[in-house]
Amino acid sequence: MRRWKCVTYLLAGILSAVCLSGCSSGAEPADTTAAQQMVVEAVGSPETAADVSSDHYEEIVDRSQDEGKLTIYFLDLETGPDAKDKSGDSTILIAPDGSVMLLDAGHPDAADQVISVLKDLGVEKIDYLVVSHPHIDHIGGIPAVMEQFPVEKLYSSYVEYTTKTYQSYLDAAEASGAELVKLKTGDVFAFGDQIQVEILGPDQEITYPDGFPENSTQFLNDHSLLMKFCFGETTALFGGDLYLAQEREYVEQYGGKLQADIAKANHHGKDTSNSKKWIKTVQPRITAVMGDEMGSMDVYHNYQKAGAEYHHTLYDGVIKVTADDKRNCQVLDQKDSWLN
């Protein structure tokens, strides 16, 4: 049923067009049955929409042709119907030398899915576990992951939180024996032997708002790690859940340095983020979104107008991006969808 959420956006657009056409011409109110049929023909009925696409999962987890390349897996996560929070983000990156990075691990209810993909990829240990920011849909799955895989290094920013989920994450990190590394603006670390990761924000000094942690959603999202990966000429940008105001500050601060061939859309592709200015500055060739809903059709169209391929886990399933160091990138989606 998750895939059927896209139909609401398509139907809304088609119905609006039909109604505007009828009203502007002075004609009788349009019959919306035809519009509904157009949607069903485009993506299937709610009962069959999930079966429209072929499943390329076995190809996704086949690493036999990936040696010497940077491979990025944007995971398609789900939570149960009783979950109060969205499933969140989790990205697996494998360096040319085989080093493994896990960037976030989704909601606690989605942890088994993260673990399953890691095992299907043949991962035995996680060399770098990175926390973008401490919201439940990004750190919730980490304790379960740490129970299944040894972790060599754990990276996070200096921002802290006070929830039970955050404390569980801290307890798991301490019990794991992983080396804990705090990151701040200007830091650089090596991912494997060929990739450099630069931290563009946030700073070490954190000024918490009055009444924290109440009403702190935007504050924590704006303190997401902004990370730029450089593999030869190829670049990738990850900004967690950055909001519009913080995007604007980074654009003013860094300008063209934000350009990246591959980019994760901020905050699950929502219009709280992903401004036209941000998109124009980053100029991604490939954009990936992880989330339980479309987020914003305007954001989708703005990325496409900027020339970016737009891939969304809700429709495409797991998204695999493979790149060499000469800006040659390939995308393989688990499912075939209408997005591209």
TORKOL-4160 file (C-alpha; in steps of 0.2 Angstrom, whole numbers, padded with zeros to 4 digits, m for minus):
340
<pt num="1" X="0000" Y="0000" Z="0000"/>
<pt num="2" X="0015" Y="0012" Z="0002"/>
<pt num="3" X="0017" Y="0014" Z="m0017"/>
<pt num="4" X="m0001" Y="0019" Z="m0018"/>
<pt num="5" X="0003" Y="0035" Z="m0009"/>
<pt num="6" X="0010" Y="0042" Z="m0026"/>
<pt num="7" X="m0007" Y="0041" Z="m0034"/>
<pt num="8" X="m0014" Y="0054" Z="m0022"/>
<pt num="9" X="m0002" Y="0067" Z="m0030"/>
<pt num="10" X="m0005" Y="0061" Z="m0048"/>
<pt num="11" X="m0024" Y="0061" Z="m0045"/>
<pt num="12" X="m0023" Y="0079" Z="m0037"/>
<pt num="13" X="m0014" Y="0086" Z="m0052"/>
<pt num="14" X="m0025" Y="0078" Z="m0065"/>
<pt num="15" X="m0041" Y="0083" Z="m0056"/>
<pt num="16" X="m0035" Y="0101" Z="m0054"/>
<pt num="17" X="m0031" Y="0102" Z="m0072"/>
<pt num="18" X="m0048" Y="0094" Z="m0077"/>
<pt num="19" X="m0058" Y="0106" Z="m0065"/>
<pt num="20" X="m0048" Y="0121" Z="m0071"/>
<pt num="21" X="m0051" Y="0117" Z="m0089"/>
<pt num="22" X="m0070" Y="0115" Z="m0086"/>
<pt num="23" X="m0071" Y="0131" Z="m0075"/>
<pt num="24" X="m0061" Y="0142" Z="m0087"/>
<pt num="25" X="m0072" Y="0137" Z="m0102"/>
<pt num="26" X="m0088" Y="0139" Z="m0093"/>
<pt num="27" X="m0092" Y="0121" Z="m0096"/>
<pt num="28" X="m0102" Y="0110" Z="m0085"/>
<pt num="29" X="m0091" Y="0102" Z="m0070"/>
<pt num="30" X="m0080" Y="0089" Z="m0077"/>
<pt num="31" X="m0083" Y="0071" Z="m0074"/>
<pt num="32" X="m0068" Y="0065" Z="m0064"/>
<pt num="33" X="m0070" Y="0047" Z="m0068"/>
<pt num="34" X="m0059" Y="0049" Z="m0083"/>
<pt num="35" X="m0046" Y="0057" Z="m0073"/>
<pt num="36" X="m0046" Y="0042" Z="m0060"/>
<pt num="37" X="m0045" Y="0030" Z="m0074"/>
<pt num="38" X="m0029" Y="0039" Z="m0081"/>
<pt num="39" X="m0021" Y="0037" Z="m0064"/>
<pt num="40" X="m0025" Y="0018" Z="m0063"/>
<pt num="41" X="m0019" Y="0016" Z="m0081"/>
<pt num="42" X="m0003" Y="0025" Z="m0076"/>
<pt num="43" X="0002" Y="0016" Z="m0060"/>
<pt num="44" X="m0011" Y="0003" Z="m0057"/>
<pt num="45" X="m0025" Y="0001" Z="m0045"/>
<pt num="46" X="m0021" Y="0002" Z="m0026"/>
<pt num="47" X="m0022" Y="m0017" Z="m0025"/>
<pt num="48" X="m0009" Y="m0020" Z="m0039"/>
<pt num="49" X="0002" Y="m0004" Z="m0039"/>
<pt num="50" X="0015" Y="m0013" Z="m0029"/>
<pt num="51" X="0016" Y="m0027" Z="m0042"/>
<pt num="52" X="0018" Y="m0015" Z="m0057"/>
<pt num="53" X="0037" Y="m0016" Z="m0057"/>
<pt num="54" X="0050" Y="m0030" Z="m0060"/>
<pt num="55" X="0061" Y="m0034" Z="m0045"/>
<pt num="56" X="0080" Y="m0032" Z="m0047"/>
<pt num="57" X="0085" Y="m0035" Z="m0029"/>
<pt num="58" X="0097" Y="m0049" Z="m0034"/>
<pt num="59" X="0106" Y="m0038" Z="m0046"/>
<pt num="60" X="0106" Y="m0024" Z="m0033"/>
<pt num="61" X="0116" Y="m0035" Z="m0020"/>
<pt num="62" X="0127" Y="m0043" Z="m0033"/>
<pt num="63" X="0144" Y="m0035" Z="m0030"/>
<pt num="64" X="0154" Y="m0045" Z="m0043"/>
<pt num="65" X="0156" Y="m0031" Z="m0055"/>
<pt num="66" X="0159" Y="m0017" Z="m0042"/>
<pt num="67" X="0177" Y="m0020" Z="m0038"/>
<pt num="68" X="0187" Y="m0003" Z="m0039"/>
<pt num="69" X="0171" Y="0007" Z="m0038"/>
<pt num="70" X="0161" Y="0017" Z="m0025"/>
<pt num="71" X="0145" Y="0009" Z="m0023"/>
<pt num="72" X="0130" Y="0018" Z="m0014"/>
<pt num="73" X="0114" Y="0009" Z="m0008"/>
<pt num="74" X="0100" Y="0020" Z="m0003"/>
<pt num="75" X="0089" Y="0008" Z="0007"/>
<pt num="76" X="0070" Y="0006" Z="0005"/>
<pt num="77" X="0063" Y="0005" Z="0023"/>
<pt num="78" X="0046" Y="0002" Z="0030"/>
<pt num="79" X="0038" Y="0003" Z="0048"/>
<pt num="80" X="0023" Y="m0006" Z="0054"/>
<pt num="81" X="0006" Y="0002" Z="0053"/>
<pt num="82" X="0007" Y="0006" Z="0072"/>
<pt num="83" X="0023" Y="0016" Z="0071"/>
<pt num="84" X="0022" Y="0034" Z="0076"/>
<pt num="85" X="0037" Y="0039" Z="0066"/>
<pt num="86" X="0043" Y="0038" Z="0048"/>
<pt num="87" X="0055" Y="0024" Z="0043"/>
<pt num="88" X="0069" Y="0036" Z="0039"/>
<pt num="89" X="0086" Y="0035" Z="0031"/>
<pt num="90" X="0099" Y="0022" Z="0030"/>
<pt num="91" X="0113" Y="0022" Z="0017"/>
<pt num="92" X="0126" Y="0009" Z="0014"/>
<pt num="93" X="0142" Y="0015" Z="0005"/>
<pt num="94" X="0156" Y="0003" Z="0000"/>
<pt num="95" X="0173" Y="0010" Z="m0005"/>
<pt num="96" X="0183" Y="0004" Z="m0020"/>
<pt num="97" X="0194" Y="m0006" Z="m0007"/>
<pt num="98" X="0179" Y="m0014" Z="0001"/>
<pt num="99" X="0178" Y="m0003" Z="0016"/>
<pt num="100" X="0160" Y="m0002" Z="0022"/>
<pt num="101" X="0151" Y="0013" Z="0029"/>
<pt num="102" X="0133" Y="0014" Z="0036"/>
<pt num="103" X="0126" Y="0031" Z="0036"/>
<pt num="104" X="0111" Y="0031" Z="0048"/>
<pt num="105" X="0101" Y="0015" Z="0052"/>
<pt num="106" X="0083" Y="0021" Z="0051"/>
<pt num="107" X="0069" Y="0018" Z="0063"/>
<pt num="108" X="0070" Y="0004" Z="0076"/>
<pt num="109" X="0056" Y="m0005" Z="0067"/>
<pt num="110" X="0066" Y="m0005" Z="0051"/>
<pt num="111" X="0082" Y="m0011" Z="0059"/>
<pt num="112" X="0079" Y="m0029" Z="0053"/>
<pt num="113" X="0078" Y="m0022" Z="0035"/>
<pt num="114" X="0095" Y="m0013" Z="0036"/>
<pt num="115" X="0103" Y="m0029" Z="0044"/>
<pt num="116" X="0095" Y="m0040" Z="0030"/>
<pt num="117" X="0103" Y="m0029" Z="0016"/>
<pt num="118" X="0120" Y="m0029" Z="0024"/>
<pt num="119" X="0120" Y="m0048" Z="0026"/>
<pt num="120" X="0114" Y="m0050" Z="0008"/>
<pt num="121" X="0129" Y="m0039" Z="0002"/>
<pt num="122" X="0140" Y="m0050" Z="0011"/>
<pt num="123" X="0145" Y="m0037" Z="0024"/>
<pt num="124" X="0154" Y="m0045" Z="0040"/>
<pt num="125" X="0159" Y="m0029" Z="0049"/>
<pt num="126" X="0156" Y="m0010" Z="0047"/>
<pt num="127" X="0171" Y="0000" Z="0046"/>
<pt num="128" X="0163" Y="0017" Z="0048"/>
<pt num="129" X="0146" Y="0020" Z="0056"/>
<pt num="130" X="0140" Y="0038" Z="0054"/>
<pt num="131" X="0126" Y="0047" Z="0062"/>
<pt num="132" X="0119" Y="0062" Z="0053"/>
<pt num="133" X="0109" Y="0068" Z="0067"/>
<pt num="134" X="0100" Y="0060" Z="0082"/>
<pt num="135" X="0082" Y="0059" Z="0077"/>
<pt num="136" X="0074" Y="0042" Z="0079"/>
<pt num="137" X="0072" Y="0039" Z="0061"/>
<pt num="138" X="0090" Y="0040" Z="0058"/>
<pt num="139" X="0098" Y="0032" Z="0074"/>
<pt num="140" X="0084" Y="0021" Z="0080"/>
<pt num="141" X="0091" Y="0005" Z="0071"/>
<pt num="142" X="0109" Y="0007" Z="0077"/>
<pt num="143" X="0108" Y="m0003" Z="0093"/>
<pt num="144" X="0101" Y="m0018" Z="0083"/>
<pt num="145" X="0114" Y="m0016" Z="0069"/>
<pt num="146" X="0128" Y="m0015" Z="0082"/>
<pt num="147" X="0122" Y="m0032" Z="0090"/>
<pt num="148" X="0124" Y="m0040" Z="0073"/>
<pt num="149" X="0140" Y="m0032" Z="0066"/>
<pt num="150" X="0156" Y="m0026" Z="0074"/>
<pt num="151" X="0159" Y="m0008" Z="0071"/>
<pt num="152" X="0177" Y="m0001" Z="0070"/>
<pt num="153" X="0173" Y="0018" Z="0071"/>
<pt num="154" X="0157" Y="0028" Z="0075"/>
<pt num="155" X="0156" Y="0046" Z="0069"/>
<pt num="156" X="0144" Y="0059" Z="0074"/>
<pt num="157" X="0143" Y="0078" Z="0076"/>
<pt num="158" X="0144" Y="0087" Z="0093"/>
<pt num="159" X="0125" Y="0089" Z="0094"/>
<pt num="160" X="0117" Y="0079" Z="0108"/>
<pt num="161" X="0099" Y="0074" Z="0112"/>
<pt num="162" X="0089" Y="0068" Z="0127"/>
<pt num="163" X="0077" Y="0055" Z="0121"/>
<pt num="164" X="0077" Y="0037" Z="0126"/>
<pt num="165" X="0081" Y="0032" Z="0108"/>
<pt num="166" X="0097" Y="0043" Z="0109"/>
<pt num="167" X="0102" Y="0035" Z="0126"/>
<pt num="168" X="0099" Y="0018" Z="0119"/>
<pt num="169" X="0111" Y="0023" Z="0104"/>
<pt num="170" X="0124" Y="0029" Z="0117"/>
<pt num="171" X="0123" Y="0013" Z="0127"/>
<pt num="172" X="0125" Y="0003" Z="0111"/>
<pt num="173" X="0140" Y="0013" Z="0106"/>
<pt num="174" X="0148" Y="0011" Z="0122"/>
<pt num="175" X="0145" Y="m0007" Z="0123"/>
<pt num="176" X="0152" Y="m0010" Z="0105"/>
<pt num="177" X="0169" Y="m0005" Z="0109"/>
<pt num="178" X="0169" Y="0006" Z="0093"/>
<pt num="179" X="0181" Y="0021" Z="0092"/>
<pt num="180" X="0170" Y="0036" Z="0094"/>
<pt num="181" X="0174" Y="0051" Z="0083"/>
<pt num="182" X="0166" Y="0068" Z="0084"/>
<pt num="183" X="0165" Y="0078" Z="0068"/>
<pt num="184" X="0165" Y="0097" Z="0065"/>
<pt num="185" X="0166" Y="0109" Z="0051"/>
<pt num="186" X="0183" Y="0108" Z="0042"/>
<pt num="187" X="0186" Y="0090" Z="0047"/>
<pt num="188" X="0192" Y="0078" Z="0034"/>
<pt num="189" X="0194" Y="0059" Z="0035"/>
<pt num="190" X="0198" Y="0045" Z="0024"/>
<pt num="191" X="0185" Y="0032" Z="0019"/>
<pt num="192" X="0195" Y="0017" Z="0013"/>
<pt num="193" X="0211" Y="0021" Z="0004"/>
<pt num="194" X="0204" Y="0032" Z="m0011"/>
<pt num="195" X="0190" Y="0042" Z="m0004"/>
<pt num="196" X="0191" Y="0058" Z="0006"/>
<pt num="197" X="0176" Y="0064" Z="0016"/>
<pt num="198" X="0175" Y="0083" Z="0021"/>
<pt num="199" X="0163" Y="0089" Z="0034"/>
<pt num="200" X="0155" Y="0106" Z="0029"/>
<pt num="201" X="0145" Y="0108" Z="0045"/>
<pt num="202" X="0140" Y="0109" Z="0058"/>
<pt num="203" X="0152" Y="0118" Z="0070"/>
<pt num="204" X="0159" Y="0111" Z="0086"/>
<pt num="205" X="0151" Y="0124" Z="0097"/>
<pt num="206" X="0132" Y="0120" Z="0098"/>
<pt num="207" X="0120" Y="0134" Z="0105"/>
<pt num="208" X="0104" Y="0125" Z="0111"/>
<pt num="209" X="0088" Y="0135" Z="0110"/>
<pt num="210" X="0078" Y="0140" Z="0125"/>
<pt num="211" X="0068" Y="0126" Z="0132"/>
<pt num="212" X="0077" Y="0112" Z="0122"/>
<pt num="213" X="0073" Y="0099" Z="0118"/>
<pt num="214" X="0055" Y="0105" Z="0116"/>
<pt num="215" X="0051" Y="0111" Z="0098"/>
<pt num="216" X="0068" Y="0106" Z="0093"/>
<pt num="217" X="0064" Y="0097" Z="0077"/>
<pt num="218" X="0071" Y="0110" Z="0065"/>
<pt num="219" X="0086" Y="0114" Z="0076"/>
<pt num="220" X="0092" Y="0096" Z="0076"/>
<pt num="221" X="0088" Y="0094" Z="0057"/>
<pt num="222" X="0098" Y="0110" Z="0054"/>
<pt num="223" X="0113" Y="0102" Z="0064"/>
<pt num="224" X="0114" Y="0087" Z="0052"/>
<pt num="225" X="0131" Y="0083" Z="0046"/>
<pt num="226" X="0134" Y="0090" Z="0029"/>
<pt num="227" X="0147" Y="0078" Z="0021"/>
<pt num="228" X="0155" Y="0079" Z="0004"/>
<pt num="229" X="0163" Y="0063" Z="m0003"/>
<pt num="230" X="0177" Y="0065" Z="m0016"/>
<pt num="231" X="0183" Y="0050" Z="m0026"/>
<pt num="232" X="0194" Y="0056" Z="m0039"/>
<pt num="233" X="0183" Y="0068" Z="m0050"/>
<pt num="234" X="0167" Y="0060" Z="m0043"/>
<pt num="235" X="0158" Y="0069" Z="m0029"/>
<pt num="236" X="0143" Y="0064" Z="m0018"/>
<pt num="237" X="0134" Y="0075" Z="m0005"/>
<pt num="238" X="0124" Y="0070" Z="0010"/>
<pt num="239" X="0115" Y="0083" Z="0021"/>
<pt num="240" X="0103" Y="0073" Z="0032"/>
<pt num="241" X="0088" Y="0083" Z="0036"/>
<pt num="242" X="0094" Y="0101" Z="0033"/>
<pt num="243" X="0080" Y="0114" Z="0031"/>
<pt num="244" X="0078" Y="0128" Z="0019"/>
<pt num="245" X="0087" Y="0142" Z="0031"/>
<pt num="246" X="0102" Y="0131" Z="0034"/>
<pt num="247" X="0103" Y="0126" Z="0016"/>
<pt num="248" X="0103" Y="0145" Z="0012"/>
<pt num="249" X="0117" Y="0148" Z="0024"/>
<pt num="250" X="0128" Y="0134" Z="0017"/>
<pt num="251" X="0125" Y="0141" Z="m0001"/>
<pt num="252" X="0131" Y="0158" Z="0004"/>
<pt num="253" X="0146" Y="0150" Z="0013"/>
<pt num="254" X="0152" Y="0137" Z="0001"/>
<pt num="255" X="0144" Y="0142" Z="m0016"/>
<pt num="256" X="0150" Y="0130" Z="m0030"/>
<pt num="257" X="0160" Y="0119" Z="m0018"/>
<pt num="258" X="0143" Y="0111" Z="m0014"/>
<pt num="259" X="0142" Y="0104" Z="m0032"/>
<pt num="260" X="0140" Y="0085" Z="m0032"/>
<pt num="261" X="0137" Y="0072" Z="m0045"/>
<pt num="262" X="0127" Y="0062" Z="m0033"/>
<pt num="263" X="0116" Y="0069" Z="m0019"/>
<pt num="264" X="0104" Y="0063" Z="m0006"/>
<pt num="265" X="0089" Y="0075" Z="m0006"/>
<pt num="266" X="0087" Y="0084" Z="0011"/>
<pt num="267" X="0074" Y="0079" Z="0023"/>
<pt num="268" X="0066" Y="0065" Z="0013"/>
<pt num="269" X="0063" Y="0076" Z="m0002"/>
<pt num="270" X="0051" Y="0087" Z="0007"/>
<pt num="271" X="0048" Y="0106" Z="0003"/>
<pt num="272" X="0054" Y="0111" Z="0020"/>
<pt num="273" X="0071" Y="0108" Z="0011"/>
<pt num="274" X="0078" Y="0107" Z="m0007"/>
<pt num="275" X="0076" Y="0125" Z="m0012"/>
<pt num="276" X="0078" Y="0130" Z="m0030"/>
<pt num="277" X="0094" Y="0139" Z="m0025"/>
<pt num="278" X="0101" Y="0123" Z="m0016"/>
<pt num="279" X="0097" Y="0112" Z="m0031"/>
<pt num="280" X="0105" Y="0125" Z="m0043"/>
<pt num="281" X="0120" Y="0126" Z="m0033"/>
<pt num="282" X="0123" Y="0107" Z="m0030"/>
<pt num="283" X="0119" Y="0103" Z="m0048"/>
<pt num="284" X="0117" Y="0084" Z="m0045"/>
<pt num="285" X="0116" Y="0072" Z="m0059"/>
<pt num="286" X="0108" Y="0059" Z="m0048"/>
<pt num="287" X="0097" Y="0063" Z="m0034"/>
<pt num="288" X="0091" Y="0049" Z="m0022"/>
<pt num="289" X="0076" Y="0051" Z="m0009"/>
<pt num="290" X="0072" Y="0040" Z="0005"/>
<pt num="291" X="0055" Y="0041" Z="0013"/>
<pt num="292" X="0038" Y="0034" Z="0016"/>
<pt num="293" X="0029" Y="0047" Z="0004"/>
<pt num="294" X="0033" Y="0058" Z="m0011"/>
<pt num="295" X="0036" Y="0073" Z="0000"/>
<pt num="296" X="0034" Y="0086" Z="m0013"/>
<pt num="297" X="0030" Y="0085" Z="m0031"/>
<pt num="298" X="0037" Y="0103" Z="m0033"/>
<pt num="299" X="0054" Y="0097" Z="m0027"/>
<pt num="300" X="0053" Y="0082" Z="m0039"/>
<pt num="301" X="0050" Y="0093" Z="m0053"/>
<pt num="302" X="0063" Y="0106" Z="m0048"/>
<pt num="303" X="0076" Y="0092" Z="m0048"/>
<pt num="304" X="0071" Y="0086" Z="m0065"/>
<pt num="305" X="0071" Y="0104" Z="m0072"/>
<pt num="306" X="0089" Y="0105" Z="m0066"/>
<pt num="307" X="0093" Y="0090" Z="m0076"/>
<pt num="308" X="0095" Y="0078" Z="m0062"/>
<pt num="309" X="0088" Y="0060" Z="m0062"/>
<pt num="310" X="0076" Y="0058" Z="m0047"/>
<pt num="311" X="0075" Y="0041" Z="m0039"/>
<pt num="312" X="0064" Y="0038" Z="m0024"/>
<pt num="313" X="0064" Y="0022" Z="m0013"/>
<pt num="314" X="0045" Y="0023" Z="m0011"/>
<pt num="315" X="0043" Y="0019" Z="m0030"/>
<pt num="316" X="0060" Y="0013" Z="m0035"/>
<pt num="317" X="0064" Y="0001" Z="m0020"/>
<pt num="318" X="0083" Y="0000" Z="m0015"/>
<pt num="319" X="0093" Y="0012" Z="m0026"/>
<pt num="320" X="0111" Y="0007" Z="m0031"/>
<pt num="321" X="0123" Y="0020" Z="m0038"/>
<pt num="322" X="0139" Y="0014" Z="m0044"/>
<pt num="323" X="0153" Y="0026" Z="m0049"/>
<pt num="324" X="0171" Y="0026" Z="m0054"/>
<pt num="325" X="0183" Y="0041" Z="m0051"/>
<pt num="326" X="0180" Y="0049" Z="m0068"/>
<pt num="327" X="0162" Y="0054" Z="m0065"/>
<pt num="328" X="0155" Y="0039" Z="m0073"/>
<pt num="329" X="0139" Y="0034" Z="m0063"/>
<pt num="330" X="0126" Y="0021" Z="m0066"/>
<pt num="331" X="0110" Y="0019" Z="m0057"/>
<pt num="332" X="0100" Y="0002" Z="m0054"/>
<pt num="333" X="0083" Y="0003" Z="m0046"/>
<pt num="334" X="0076" Y="m0012" Z="m0037"/>
<pt num="335" X="0059" Y="m0008" Z="m0046"/>
<pt num="336" X="0055" Y="0000" Z="m0062"/>
<pt num="337" X="0044" Y="0016" Z="m0059"/>
<pt num="338" X="0037" Y="0031" Z="m0068"/>
<pt num="339" X="0049" Y="0043" Z="m0060"/>
<pt num="340" X="0062" Y="0043" Z="m0074"/>
